[in-house]
Amino acid sequence: MKNVINILIASPKGLMLDLLKVALSASPRFRVVAHINSAEEISGIIDRECIDIALVSPALAVATPKPNLFRRLLRELPHAKLVALLELRDRDVVVDAFRQGARGVISLPHVEFELLCRCVDCVERGQIWASNEEIGWVMTAFETTPQRSAKLNIVDAAGLKLLTGREEEVVLLVMDGLSNRDIATTLELSEHTVKNYMFHVFDKLGVSSRTELMAYATNASRRPSPAPSRQSAANTARSTSSVAATPSRTRKAAIRPPTCSSAVPAPLPAPKASLGRASSSAASYAV
């Protein structure tokens, strides 16, 4: 857990914004880095690299021309996680917030400040913050969505894929609502093998249930892929030079695409996430 969480507030001017700034600034756990009243002010944020949480008012998002405010924040604030501040607990607003990349929703006028602090802490640790009813709304909306992307965009900060090709296939089938048994039948695997894939996916992504996995995958697919680092670009340039200098007889071997492997890699260390206030552990994975 970070000692201090850096926060951006994106909300129209008003008494609620002033109260929110005062309350958060009074806590040693939080530091309000900046606050904006319109999407045009995003480009003026100085410490955008250090922002951990963006508290976003959907009212401000509605007034923002396309691309919408949530996506602009995700693009401009590479490390920030978004929390939607709801004025009214409306089903469509909740679903749309998660579709646009929010990791949590909270009804600000009807919540105690302590609960808002817990929401910020949980989302900063990679968890999803929503009530059971709100998660039900999101799940229903996902189930009735006619089409989804055939590809996932689950990558780390360097733009490298976190999942293997087979793991991505499993996640896509989970998003289609298939059970482990149905996934095993579709991919011609044993149910035990599918469960192993699920455990590896949960460990890599830091989620602990199928619901969190679906929310994570949906949000990740909407987040723009990070630009390659200078070191990656330099490595690519050196690789290209090596291929160009290779004799013609061996050049084909140098550029031959790698063969696929069905081996399951060891899980990467990742924080376990839980939905709402529930604690998480490997034994509590709902695979």
Steps between C-alpha positions, in 0.01 A plus 500: 500500500632843409569744782333786315246469218509782245154603386356700212143632531308556175173666588301817420542793736272497801467446872546124470834544323622742768397266782666206328830685459502615863414155638758312292774757564444467875592130493871406510420200278402715201645787302282690255743562215259692279136564426346578164161640405509411130669255263703784347692533827644148478793615289592752770555236769866513600548191716297262285754218530455479877118494513369174648124564515274725294163578659276581204152649494282346226331840473829642376547200270162561333601856414826386340510458120639177356735339576326497837651609829566152637699392195690827486597458864610139440714618210650803672547346847683171436506379862164627625196290589161665461218521753164641391336739748127449458246766587218251449536124522370431151533163326595642158755739650664219699521267199633775274766597755637145505479474122709816467773373732401582860628262767246610758180698551378679811194715568665806650204692652382195694827354628715565804851633445652190663336281236637721223848456648457122499385516138812695398726259692342192342509631143861615542588140598342372177160397632153574361272712721126453449202361686364154420203659328721722285715201402178322403406792273841486332488122456154516346613773261806297396287189444260686271770679302467366142867515410832527672856540381659176377834611646613601845736783586635379833856631518741633760644853519759412234234378257588131543219245510421361844315192374589220263292438190319209662429702814348775287276241333380387841431860612302574183283193560447605862381838369256308280352351817630145453558273799829315552340185360378683188841662453665157527264363234556797268880487525517118518670508838430335832306699758798469735724667240252786460502553878880517492485766230250695709727487806793633293285779355375599846855512636633705210219756504447516875130412491312244706170435321357465151310827550819692573671328206226615261514857631881501482511362144235743378675802650843388381373459144376861505825643636740615224813287466809672649756632257818287474789621715822635353682187612246281318536713188879470521478121537268484200742708294793274595295190415413647160864580432601145593246353260607733221863395545419127497594310183204421274520124575444555872273804481186290468581321822565833672155634422303175530209553741534318832305181554215504752535319827216365705706497820353699785757751636556551870275772638641849537482647850198729522294644781181309568191710444160467652162636410371765737608421856551124473850372576685297238730200498597222263254272673216744438542515123162445337621324187 
